[in-house]
Amino acid sequence: MEFQNKVIVVTGSASGIGLALATRFAREGATVIASDLNAEVGAQKAVEIGARFVPANVAKEEDIQALIDGVIAREGRIDLFCSNAGIAIGEGPETPDKQWDLIHKVNVMSHVWAARHLLPHMLERGEGHLLNTASAAGLLTELHSAPYAVTKHAALAFAEWLAITYGDRGIKVSCLCPEGVWTPMIQNAPILQQTAITTDELVEKTLEVLRRDGFLITTHPTTLQSFQNKANDYDGWIGKMRRLREKAMALLAAHGGRAFEAGEQAR
């Protein structure tokens, strides 16, 4: 797809990947509707980039429905919906159920709810594009947080299902699976900082795939290499990840922090 004169919605647009995507789409000539839980910062950033801002908490289905219905009522359609908002919280199975529930709603159910309320409109038009932000953790794993790894696997699985089910009915689906990107998410994850790229670099890679209606968007060549290693030798891959986790935890301890604090914005 091309982006000029398209109506594009981006959630999690107050910072990080969401802000970078919204900024670039606006520069490409799209009508951009930016959305975020942080209404004050989100609205300010939207003004700066020439977007319209709509506050929404993607952990609530009614907020996503209101966002979608409002854009369709005002702009007439949605050509591309970037379900980008996400959080990174928790560590292992001891993570409280309340946090498991929250990260599941934000990282998984927000994509489900967006599809639930978007698909009838897109199917009626016979076209539309969904961009769901997951993570390289969906293909591989996350070394610090079990809830993050689990929910990103689920987000990728749902995007795959959507692409398989609706791809022959005019609906395009893409899934963004970045490794380390310089956003607030990695400020306490030094292992990710070692190979992190800028949000501008991520945007270039994302738009390249969107232009050809591709499904999987990765940011580092190591992602697919490791994914292939995982498939070819699962036991060997797990052993390698154990050693990498030891390194990551040692780096984290040296920095005197926890990788993800409760409620930290991931994207």
Backbone as CSV, one residue per row, in Angstrom:
resi,resn,N_x,N_y,N_z,CA_x,CA_y,CA_z,C_x,C_y,C_z
1,MET,0.835,-1.188,0.000,0.000,0.000,0.000,0.873,1.242,0.000
2,GLU,0.327,2.305,-0.516,0.934,3.623,-0.373,0.129,4.397,0.656
3,PHE,0.673,5.476,1.162,0.123,6.099,2.361,-0.523,7.469,2.130
4,GLN,-0.247,8.081,1.017,-0.834,9.384,0.751,-2.352,9.276,0.655
5,ASN,-3.034,10.173,1.365,-4.500,10.247,1.401,-5.164,9.050,2.072
6,LYS,-4.385,8.207,2.725,-4.955,7.098,3.484,-5.319,7.570,4.889
7,VAL,-6.316,6.919,5.478,-6.713,7.193,6.870,-6.042,6.131,7.736
8,ILE,-5.157,6.578,8.608,-4.338,5.662,9.392,-4.471,5.973,10.878
9,VAL,-4.746,4.946,11.657,-4.849,5.068,13.115,-3.629,4.400,13.734
10,VAL,-3.025,5.073,14.712,-1.866,4.521,15.413,-2.107,4.612,16.917
11,THR,-2.148,3.477,17.591,-2.260,3.490,19.050,-0.865,3.468,19.674
12,GLY,-0.784,3.924,20.920,0.514,4.037,21.579,1.394,5.075,20.915
13,SER,0.791,6.204,20.530,1.466,7.177,19.668,2.149,8.306,20.418
14,ALA,2.138,8.281,21.735,2.723,9.388,22.487,4.248,9.331,22.523
15,SER,4.818,8.159,22.251,6.270,8.015,22.314,6.699,6.798,21.517
16,GLY,7.995,6.620,21.405,8.561,5.403,20.850,8.142,5.075,19.437
17,ILE,7.883,3.809,19.201,7.545,3.317,17.870,6.263,3.960,17.358
18,GLY,5.255,4.070,18.210,3.989,4.654,17.787,4.140,6.083,17.297
19,LEU,4.888,6.887,18.036,5.114,8.273,17.627,5.895,8.326,16.320
20,ALA,6.894,7.473,16.183,7.690,7.466,14.952,6.839,7.078,13.742
21,LEU,5.985,6.071,13.910,5.112,5.666,12.811,4.128,6.779,12.446
22,ALA,3.481,7.348,13.455,2.504,8.410,13.194,3.158,9.598,12.504
23,THR,4.352,9.947,12.950,5.075,11.070,12.349,5.356,10.816,10.876
24,ARG,5.820,9.630,10.567,6.173,9.315,9.183,4.935,9.225,8.295
25,PHE,3.875,8.626,8.801,2.654,8.540,7.998,2.123,9.934,7.673
26,ALA,2.200,10.847,8.635,1.749,12.225,8.386,2.607,12.878,7.304
27,ARG,3.908,12.638,7.356,4.803,13.199,6.346,4.531,12.611,4.970
28,GLU,4.049,11.371,4.942,3.728,10.710,3.673,2.409,11.198,3.083
29,GLY,1.711,12.063,3.808,0.465,12.627,3.297,-0.791,11.923,3.742
30,ALA,-0.688,11.089,4.771,-1.861,10.392,5.292,-2.617,11.269,6.273
31,THR,-3.889,10.951,6.444,-4.671,11.507,7.547,-4.442,10.596,8.739
32,VAL,-3.762,11.110,9.760,-3.341,10.284,10.882,-4.173,10.595,12.116
33,ILE,-4.709,9.552,12.711,-5.391,9.667,13.992,-4.495,8.977,15.015
34,ALA,-3.939,9.771,15.908,-3.027,9.266,16.927,-3.806,9.009,18.209
35,SER,-3.453,7.938,18.905,-4.174,7.593,20.125,-3.201,7.076,21.175
36,ASP,-3.491,7.397,22.429,-2.623,6.950,23.515,-3.375,7.072,24.836
37,LEU,-2.911,6.303,25.820,-3.451,6.411,27.171,-3.067,7.733,27.811
38,ASN,-1.872,8.223,27.504,-1.373,9.493,28.035,-1.930,10.628,27.186
39,ALA,-3.064,11.154,27.614,-3.775,12.133,26.795,-3.010,13.439,26.657
40,GLU,-2.364,13.887,27.737,-1.678,15.184,27.692,-0.510,15.160,26.716
41,VAL,0.371,14.186,26.877,1.534,14.090,25.997,1.105,13.702,24.584
42,GLY,0.165,12.769,24.483,-0.289,12.324,23.178,-0.893,13.443,22.351
43,ALA,-1.698,14.264,22.987,-2.322,15.380,22.273,-1.276,16.388,21.813
44,GLN,-0.293,16.648,22.668,0.767,17.591,22.312,1.572,17.088,21.125
45,LYS,1.946,15.810,21.152,2.721,15.242,20.054,1.906,15.226,18.758
46,ALA,0.605,14.961,18.876,-0.245,14.929,17.685,-0.278,16.293,17.006
47,VAL,-0.373,17.350,17.792,-0.355,18.704,17.229,0.959,18.948,16.496
48,GLU,2.047,18.517,17.096,3.369,18.747,16.511,3.535,18.065,15.165
49,ILE,2.925,16.906,14.987,3.128,16.155,13.736,1.980,16.335,12.747
50,GLY,0.939,17.069,13.148,-0.186,17.296,12.246,-1.189,16.164,12.218
51,ALA,-1.384,15.526,13.364,-2.349,14.436,13.475,-3.515,14.855,14.356
52,ARG,-4.606,14.121,14.251,-5.722,14.294,15.173,-5.557,13.305,16.315
53,PHE,-5.817,13.749,17.543,-5.592,12.879,18.702,-6.910,12.425,19.314
54,VAL,-6.961,11.142,19.661,-8.103,10.571,20.369,-7.558,9.752,21.539
55,PRO,-7.856,10.121,22.776,-7.364,9.330,23.908,-8.065,7.974,23.971
56,ALA,-7.315,6.941,24.353,-7.907,5.607,24.495,-7.007,4.744,25.364
57,ASN,-7.640,3.916,26.157,-6.962,2.902,26.950,-7.225,1.568,26.266
58,VAL,-6.208,0.996,25.628,-6.425,-0.216,24.841,-6.665,-1.447,25.709
59,ALA,-6.550,-1.303,27.019,-6.916,-2.398,27.926,-8.424,-2.486,28.109
60,LYS,-9.177,-1.599,27.453,-10.636,-1.579,27.544,-11.228,-1.691,26.138
61,GLU,-12.040,-2.716,25.927,-12.640,-2.896,24.605,-13.487,-1.694,24.213
62,GLU,-14.206,-1.119,25.179,-15.079,0.000,24.838,-14.299,1.203,24.328
63,ASP,-13.066,1.389,24.797,-12.249,2.495,24.295,-11.826,2.243,22.852
64,ILE,-11.449,1.010,22.546,-11.056,0.687,21.177,-12.247,0.807,20.234
65,GLN,-13.391,0.333,20.674,-14.589,0.446,19.845,-14.938,1.910,19.590
66,ALA,-14.856,2.739,20.629,-15.166,4.158,20.466,-14.178,4.836,19.526
67,LEU,-12.904,4.466,19.623,-11.888,5.017,18.732,-12.212,4.671,17.285
68,ILE,-12.478,3.417,17.021,-12.760,2.966,15.653,-14.052,3.583,15.120
69,ASP,-15.112,3.517,15.917,-16.396,4.075,15.470,-16.296,5.572,15.221
70,GLY,-15.537,6.275,16.072,-15.393,7.716,15.916,-14.650,8.090,14.646
71,VAL,-13.602,7.342,14.320,-12.852,7.630,13.099,-13.704,7.340,11.865
72,ILE,-14.413,6.242,11.875,-15.255,5.901,10.724,-16.356,6.945,10.545
73,ALA,-16.911,7.414,11.663,-17.958,8.437,11.579,-17.420,9.749,11.031
74,ARG,-16.198,10.107,11.408,-15.651,11.410,11.010,-14.877,11.353,9.696
75,GLU,-13.988,10.369,9.560,-13.153,10.266,8.361,-13.761,9.371,7.289
76,GLY,-14.744,8.551,7.648,-15.439,7.736,6.673,-14.906,6.331,6.497
77,ARG,-13.690,6.096,6.921,-13.083,4.771,6.753,-11.789,4.720,7.556
78,ILE,-11.238,3.508,7.662,-9.880,3.314,8.187,-9.160,2.414,7.198
79,ASP,-8.092,2.931,6.593,-7.328,2.148,5.624,-6.283,1.275,6.301
80,LEU,-5.651,1.808,7.334,-4.601,1.086,8.050,-4.769,1.355,9.540
81,PHE,-4.883,0.284,10.321,-4.974,0.402,11.773,-3.722,-0.209,12.375
82,CYS,-2.932,0.621,13.040,-1.690,0.173,13.670,-1.964,-0.070,15.145
83,SER,-2.177,-1.320,15.488,-2.419,-1.702,16.885,-1.054,-1.863,17.544
84,ASN,-0.535,-0.753,18.042,0.867,-0.674,18.441,1.080,-0.596,19.948
85,ALA,0.117,-0.090,20.697,0.320,0.106,22.132,0.661,-1.208,22.818
86,GLY,1.589,-1.146,23.763,1.965,-2.351,24.485,2.669,-2.010,25.779
87,ILE,2.731,-2.966,26.677,3.444,-2.770,27.932,4.355,-3.962,28.200
88,ALA,5.331,-3.738,29.058,6.233,-4.795,29.502,6.277,-4.760,31.020
89,ILE,5.744,-5.794,31.651,5.716,-5.876,33.102,5.956,-7.317,33.539
90,GLY,6.328,-7.477,34.805,6.422,-8.803,35.385,7.748,-9.489,35.137
91,GLU,7.926,-10.602,35.845,9.147,-11.397,35.703,8.786,-12.854,35.432
92,GLY,8.587,-13.652,36.479,8.296,-15.062,36.293,6.883,-15.415,36.700
93,PRO,6.647,-16.705,37.037,5.297,-17.125,37.427,4.809,-16.484,38.710
94,GLU,5.736,-15.897,39.478,5.333,-15.199,40.706,4.687,-13.850,40.426
95,THR,4.746,-13.398,39.185,4.097,-12.139,38.819,2.618,-12.199,39.196
96,PRO,2.095,-11.199,39.918,0.703,-11.244,40.367,-0.291,-11.374,39.222
97,ASP,-1.391,-12.060,39.484,-2.427,-12.255,38.470,-2.904,-10.932,37.891
98,LYS,-2.942,-9.896,38.708,-3.405,-8.594,38.236,-2.524,-8.090,37.097
99,GLN,-1.214,-8.319,37.194,-0.310,-7.892,36.132,-0.409,-8.807,34.908
100,TRP,-0.555,-10.110,35.141,-0.782,-11.033,34.020,-2.022,-10.615,33.238
101,ASP,-3.072,-10.268,33.954,-4.327,-9.878,33.311,-4.152,-8.589,32.511
102,LEU,-3.456,-7.618,33.095,-3.263,-6.344,32.407,-2.449,-6.509,31.132
103,ILE,-1.331,-7.223,31.212,-0.488,-7.350,30.029,-1.179,-8.184,28.951
104,HIS,-2.007,-9.138,29.366,-2.776,-9.905,28.384,-3.776,-9.006,27.657
105,LYS,-4.429,-8.142,28.392,-5.386,-7.234,27.761,-4.697,-6.281,26.792
106,VAL,-3.579,-5.688,27.217,-2.914,-4.687,26.387,-2.188,-5.319,25.205
107,ASN,-1.467,-6.398,25.441,-0.605,-6.967,24.401,-1.295,-7.977,23.484
108,VAL,-2.437,-8.509,23.922,-3.139,-9.510,23.109,-4.555,-9.062,22.775
109,MET,-5.349,-8.836,23.801,-6.765,-8.555,23.566,-6.988,-7.240,22.828
110,SER,-6.073,-6.293,22.950,-6.243,-5.051,22.184,-6.251,-5.344,20.684
111,HIS,-5.450,-6.313,20.233,-5.464,-6.700,18.824,-6.774,-7.407,18.465
112,VAL,-7.231,-8.249,19.378,-8.489,-8.965,19.150,-9.648,-7.981,19.052
113,TRP,-9.704,-7.059,19.995,-10.807,-6.086,20.003,-10.765,-5.186,18.774
114,ALA,-9.557,-4.785,18.353,-9.447,-3.959,17.148,-9.985,-4.711,15.938
115,ALA,-9.582,-5.974,15.798,-10.076,-6.780,14.671,-11.579,-6.974,14.754
116,ARG,-12.078,-7.214,15.948,-13.515,-7.445,16.136,-14.340,-6.284,15.616
117,HIS,-13.889,-5.074,15.882,-14.686,-3.900,15.513,-14.292,-3.300,14.163
118,LEU,-13.123,-3.679,13.643,-12.697,-3.175,12.341,-13.134,-4.059,11.180
119,LEU,-13.064,-5.361,11.367,-13.276,-6.273,10.250,-14.620,-6.102,9.546
120,PRO,-15.723,-5.901,10.272,-16.985,-5.721,9.532,-16.930,-4.572,8.535
121,HIS,-16.296,-3.459,8.907,-16.189,-2.302,8.011,-15.234,-2.599,6.856
122,MET,-14.103,-3.219,7.171,-13.128,-3.515,6.128,-13.646,-4.562,5.148
123,LEU,-14.320,-5.575,5.667,-14.867,-6.610,4.793,-15.961,-6.054,3.890
124,GLU,-16.742,-5.134,4.417,-17.786,-4.505,3.598,-17.177,-3.722,2.443
125,ARG,-16.035,-3.082,2.701,-15.334,-2.322,1.663,-14.506,-3.234,0.762
126,GLY,-14.183,-4.418,1.267,-13.354,-5.343,0.514,-11.883,-5.016,0.563
127,GLU,-11.480,-4.187,1.531,-10.071,-3.834,1.668,-9.811,-3.256,3.049
128,GLY,-8.550,-3.278,3.433,-8.125,-2.747,4.718,-6.833,-3.420,5.137
129,HIS,-6.103,-2.774,6.013,-4.802,-3.296,6.428,-4.675,-3.176,7.938
130,LEU,-4.271,-4.264,8.582,-4.020,-4.298,10.021,-2.528,-4.473,10.247
131,LEU,-1.938,-3.573,11.031,-0.546,-3.716,11.450,-0.541,-3.913,12.960
132,ASN,-0.165,-5.120,13.396,-0.115,-5.437,14.824,1.340,-5.479,15.272
133,THR,1.654,-4.706,16.291,3.004,-4.734,16.840,3.109,-5.857,17.859
134,ALA,3.960,-6.815,17.563,4.277,-7.870,18.528,5.699,-7.607,19.005
135,SER,6.615,-8.512,18.701,8.002,-8.367,19.132,8.774,-9.555,18.590
136,ALA,10.094,-9.404,18.493,10.922,-10.575,18.207,10.739,-11.628,19.292
137,ALA,10.302,-11.205,20.477,10.002,-12.156,21.549,8.888,-13.108,21.164
138,GLY,8.050,-12.727,20.205,7.003,-13.624,19.730,7.539,-14.759,18.878
139,LEU,8.644,-14.507,18.214,9.298,-15.542,17.421,10.306,-16.327,18.252
140,LEU,10.924,-15.648,19.210,12.003,-16.232,20.002,11.573,-16.332,21.455
141,THR,11.992,-15.392,22.278,11.541,-15.307,23.662,11.999,-13.981,24.231
142,GLU,11.646,-13.712,25.490,12.123,-12.537,26.203,12.833,-13.038,27.446
143,LEU,14.020,-12.541,27.701,14.877,-13.112,28.736,14.548,-12.641,30.141
144,HIS,13.828,-11.538,30.280,13.545,-10.976,31.591,12.129,-11.279,32.074
145,SER,11.167,-11.248,31.180,9.752,-11.254,31.569,8.971,-12.373,30.887
146,ALA,8.482,-13.320,31.679,7.617,-14.371,31.147,6.312,-13.805,30.593
147,PRO,5.631,-12.868,31.295,4.395,-12.326,30.740,4.588,-11.656,29.387
148,TYR,5.702,-10.984,29.203,5.962,-10.333,27.921,6.161,-11.383,26.832
149,ALA,6.984,-12.401,27.117,7.234,-13.453,26.128,5.938,-14.157,25.735
150,VAL,5.137,-14.496,26.727,3.897,-15.230,26.473,2.927,-14.406,25.635
151,THR,2.744,-13.151,26.001,1.755,-12.324,25.289,2.223,-11.972,23.884
152,LYS,3.520,-11.841,23.685,3.997,-11.538,22.339,3.919,-12.759,21.419
153,HIS,4.105,-13.956,21.973,3.826,-15.166,21.190,2.357,-15.180,20.757
154,ALA,1.481,-14.856,21.681,0.047,-14.860,21.381,-0.312,-13.796,20.350
155,ALA,0.298,-12.617,20.453,0.013,-11.545,19.497,0.417,-11.961,18.086
156,LEU,1.571,-12.599,17.954,2.005,-13.082,16.644,1.068,-14.165,16.124
157,ALA,0.666,-15.083,16.996,-0.239,-16.162,16.582,-1.563,-15.606,16.084
158,PHE,-2.078,-14.578,16.749,-3.350,-14.002,16.318,-3.196,-13.307,14.966
159,ALA,-2.096,-12.603,14.770,-1.864,-11.948,13.479,-1.765,-12.979,12.359
160,GLU,-1.078,-14.095,12.630,-1.003,-15.171,11.635,-2.394,-15.667,11.279
161,TRP,-3.218,-15.888,12.297,-4.567,-16.411,12.067,-5.380,-15.437,11.221
162,LEU,-5.272,-14.151,11.525,-5.997,-13.151,10.747,-5.553,-13.169,9.285
163,ALA,-4.245,-13.259,9.065,-3.724,-13.252,7.692,-4.197,-14.469,6.913
164,ILE,-4.236,-15.608,7.573,-4.687,-16.837,6.914,-6.177,-16.782,6.622
165,THR,-6.947,-16.289,7.564,-8.405,-16.333,7.475,-8.978,-15.283,6.539
166,TYR,-8.375,-14.093,6.506,-8.968,-12.985,5.764,-8.134,-12.515,4.577
167,GLY,-6.990,-13.147,4.354,-6.116,-12.696,3.276,-6.727,-12.781,1.895
168,ASP,-7.640,-13.716,1.682,-8.296,-13.857,0.383,-9.564,-13.025,0.271
169,ARG,-9.809,-12.205,1.288,-11.018,-11.365,1.277,-10.669,-9.876,1.278
170,GLY,-9.457,-9.563,0.858,-9.054,-8.167,0.708,-8.400,-7.552,1.927
171,ILE,-8.255,-8.318,2.998,-7.685,-7.779,4.230,-6.204,-8.140,4.295
172,LYS,-5.362,-7.122,4.386,-3.929,-7.330,4.542,-3.583,-7.278,6.028
173,VAL,-2.676,-8.132,6.431,-2.234,-8.177,7.830,-0.714,-8.192,7.862
174,SER,-0.145,-7.328,8.692,1.297,-7.305,8.903,1.570,-7.375,10.396
175,CYS,2.692,-7.978,10.755,3.058,-8.104,12.163,4.484,-7.604,12.353
176,LEU,4.624,-6.600,13.194,5.915,-5.987,13.469,6.565,-6.687,14.655
177,CYS,7.747,-7.268,14.409,8.450,-8.051,15.437,9.864,-7.523,15.630
178,PRO,10.008,-6.360,16.253,11.342,-5.778,16.412,12.139,-6.418,17.544
179,GLU,13.452,-6.388,17.383,14.346,-6.609,18.518,14.538,-5.245,19.190
180,GLY,15.694,-5.015,19.802,15.881,-3.789,20.569,15.749,-2.531,19.729
181,VAL,14.924,-1.615,20.192,14.731,-0.310,19.560,14.844,0.741,20.662
182,TRP,15.442,1.867,20.344,15.643,2.901,21.355,14.312,3.584,21.691
183,THR,13.614,2.965,22.621,12.364,3.489,23.170,12.465,3.383,24.696
184,PRO,11.497,3.939,25.432,11.540,3.799,26.897,11.577,2.348,27.379
185,MET,11.132,1.401,26.555,11.074,0.012,26.998,12.439,-0.552,27.352
186,ILE,13.497,-0.136,26.667,14.794,-0.774,26.873,15.717,0.032,27.783
187,GLN,15.197,1.056,28.438,16.071,1.884,29.266,16.677,1.098,30.426
188,ASN,16.026,0.019,30.863,16.556,-0.820,31.935,16.910,-2.224,31.446
189,ALA,17.139,-2.361,30.160,17.485,-3.665,29.580,18.784,-3.526,28.786
190,PRO,19.930,-3.514,29.472,21.206,-3.254,28.784,21.557,-4.264,27.713
191,ILE,21.078,-5.506,27.832,21.376,-6.497,26.799,20.755,-6.096,25.468
192,LEU,19.588,-5.454,25.511,18.928,-5.003,24.289,19.573,-3.742,23.724
193,GLN,20.160,-2.951,24.590,20.787,-1.710,24.140,22.008,-1.962,23.266
194,GLN,22.621,-3.123,23.410,23.855,-3.402,22.685,23.673,-3.403,21.175
195,THR,22.487,-3.782,20.720,22.241,-3.837,19.269,21.009,-3.022,18.864
196,ALA,20.580,-2.123,19.737,19.349,-1.373,19.471,19.494,-0.463,18.257
197,ILE,18.399,-0.318,17.529,18.340,0.608,16.403,17.431,1.774,16.767
198,THR,17.450,2.811,15.962,16.596,3.966,16.211,15.179,3.701,15.707
199,THR,14.245,4.485,16.199,12.866,4.352,15.717,12.764,4.736,14.242
200,ASP,13.605,5.652,13.786,13.583,6.009,12.362,14.004,4.827,11.502
201,GLU,15.009,4.075,11.955,15.424,2.883,11.219,14.303,1.858,11.190
202,LEU,13.629,1.696,12.309,12.495,0.766,12.353,11.400,1.185,11.379
203,VAL,11.102,2.465,11.337,10.040,2.949,10.448,10.377,2.639,8.994
204,GLU,11.616,2.831,8.600,12.002,2.538,7.223,11.745,1.077,6.882
205,LYS,12.131,0.183,7.796,11.927,-1.240,7.563,10.436,-1.580,7.522
206,THR,9.659,-0.912,8.376,8.222,-1.171,8.443,7.524,-0.736,7.166
207,LEU,7.813,0.462,6.715,7.151,0.967,5.516,7.539,0.170,4.279
208,GLU,8.762,-0.329,4.253,9.195,-1.156,3.129,8.313,-2.397,2.996
209,VAL,8.005,-3.032,4.117,7.175,-4.239,4.084,5.709,-3.889,3.830
210,LEU,5.230,-2.809,4.451,3.841,-2.409,4.234,3.577,-2.070,2.767
211,ARG,4.544,-1.468,2.116,4.358,-1.088,0.711,4.146,-2.301,-0.190
212,ARG,4.713,-3.427,0.193,4.506,-4.642,-0.609,3.511,-5.591,0.048
213,ASP,2.778,-5.097,1.035,1.733,-5.874,1.706,2.284,-7.167,2.310
214,GLY,3.518,-7.112,2.820,4.114,-8.278,3.435,3.590,-8.508,4.848
215,PHE,3.802,-9.706,5.352,3.312,-10.044,6.688,4.331,-9.737,7.782
216,LEU,5.477,-10.367,7.749,6.415,-10.281,8.867,7.400,-9.134,8.677
217,ILE,7.508,-8.308,9.721,8.447,-7.184,9.715,9.435,-7.399,10.850
218,THR,10.699,-7.595,10.507,11.745,-7.713,11.508,12.727,-6.558,11.347
219,THR,13.525,-6.337,12.379,14.425,-5.184,12.375,15.895,-5.562,12.403
220,HIS,16.197,-6.810,12.767,17.578,-7.259,12.888,17.737,-8.583,12.133
221,PRO,18.824,-8.765,11.404,19.035,-10.039,10.706,19.148,-11.219,11.662
222,THR,19.536,-10.952,12.903,19.681,-12.027,13.881,18.349,-12.665,14.253
223,THR,17.235,-11.957,14.062,15.938,-12.497,14.461,15.609,-13.775,13.696
224,LEU,15.624,-13.704,12.383,15.268,-14.879,11.581,16.342,-15.952,11.649
225,GLN,17.603,-15.535,11.810,18.666,-16.520,11.990,18.425,-17.346,13.248
226,SER,18.087,-16.666,14.333,17.823,-17.365,15.592,16.543,-18.183,15.502
227,PHE,15.556,-17.671,14.783,14.302,-18.402,14.596,14.547,-19.706,13.836
228,GLN,15.402,-19.645,12.833,15.753,-20.849,12.089,16.535,-21.830,12.961
229,ASN,17.446,-21.301,13.772,18.188,-22.159,14.703,17.248,-22.826,15.698
230,LYS,16.270,-22.086,16.149,15.272,-22.621,17.083,14.524,-23.788,16.448
231,ALA,14.122,-23.630,15.204,13.372,-24.684,14.519,14.243,-25.900,14.224
232,ASN,15.489,-25.657,13.873,16.376,-26.750,13.474,16.923,-27.542,14.662
233,ASP,17.116,-26.853,15.794,17.714,-27.508,16.960,17.161,-26.844,18.216
234,TYR,15.958,-27.245,18.616,15.269,-26.587,19.722,16.076,-26.700,21.015
235,ASP,16.593,-27.898,21.311,17.360,-28.082,22.539,18.617,-27.220,22.542
236,GLY,19.296,-27.193,21.399,20.496,-26.366,21.303,20.182,-24.897,21.465
237,TRP,19.076,-24.470,20.873,18.664,-23.069,20.981,18.351,-22.705,22.432
238,ILE,17.640,-23.575,23.150,17.328,-23.312,24.550,18.609,-23.202,25.377
239,GLY,19.574,-24.070,25.103,20.846,-23.969,25.806,21.540,-22.640,25.560
240,LYS,21.506,-22.194,24.321,22.103,-20.899,23.992,21.365,-19.768,24.703
241,MET,20.041,-19.852,24.765,19.268,-18.821,25.439,19.537,-18.807,26.947
242,ARG,19.793,-19.975,27.532,20.154,-20.015,28.950,21.427,-19.219,29.202
243,ARG,22.413,-19.433,28.351,23.673,-18.707,28.511,23.486,-17.215,28.265
244,LEU,22.655,-16.875,27.275,22.397,-15.462,26.999,21.647,-14.819,28.159
245,ARG,20.731,-15.586,28.782,19.989,-15.037,29.922,20.931,-14.765,31.095
246,GLU,21.884,-15.646,31.328,22.864,-15.403,32.390,23.610,-14.092,32.148
247,LYS,23.990,-13.867,30.908,24.675,-12.623,30.550,23.758,-11.415,30.763
248,ALA,22.497,-11.560,30.321,21.559,-10.451,30.454,21.302,-10.095,31.917
249,MET,21.163,-11.114,32.763,20.898,-10.864,34.172,22.112,-10.272,34.873
250,ALA,23.320,-10.685,34.459,24.528,-10.101,35.030,24.641,-8.625,34.666
251,LEU,24.331,-8.299,33.411,24.343,-6.898,32.994,23.302,-6.083,33.750
252,LEU,22.147,-6.683,33.930,21.076,-5.990,34.644,21.465,-5.730,36.090
253,ALA,22.051,-6.730,36.735,22.492,-6.565,38.120,23.556,-5.481,38.235
254,ALA,24.444,-5.417,37.246,25.492,-4.398,37.257,24.915,-2.999,37.147
255,HIS,23.747,-2.897,36.484,23.067,-1.601,36.359,22.146,-1.325,37.540
256,GLY,22.023,-2.313,38.434,21.267,-2.101,39.669,19.785,-1.899,39.498
257,GLY,19.161,-2.588,38.551,17.732,-2.371,38.339,17.003,-3.620,37.919
258,ARG,15.696,-3.469,37.724,14.846,-4.512,37.161,14.524,-4.108,35.736
259,ALA,14.394,-5.100,34.894,14.207,-4.805,33.474,12.926,-4.024,33.215
260,PHE,11.829,-4.471,33.799,10.545,-3.855,33.511,9.833,-3.530,34.815
261,GLU,9.535,-2.278,35.002,8.760,-1.869,36.169,7.280,-1.937,35.830
262,ALA,6.447,-2.097,36.841,5.009,-2.252,36.633,4.443,-1.079,35.858
263,GLY,3.746,-1.413,34.777,3.054,-0.382,34.009,3.913,0.356,32.999
264,GLU,5.183,-0.015,32.874,6.050,0.690,31.942,5.557,0.519,30.516
265,GLN,5.538,1.623,29.777,5.104,1.563,28.391,6.178,0.900,27.540
266,ALA,5.775,-0.052,26.735,6.727,-0.820,25.936,6.968,-0.202,24.570
267,ARG,5.955,0.395,23.971,6.086,0.849,22.594,5.762,2.318,22.452
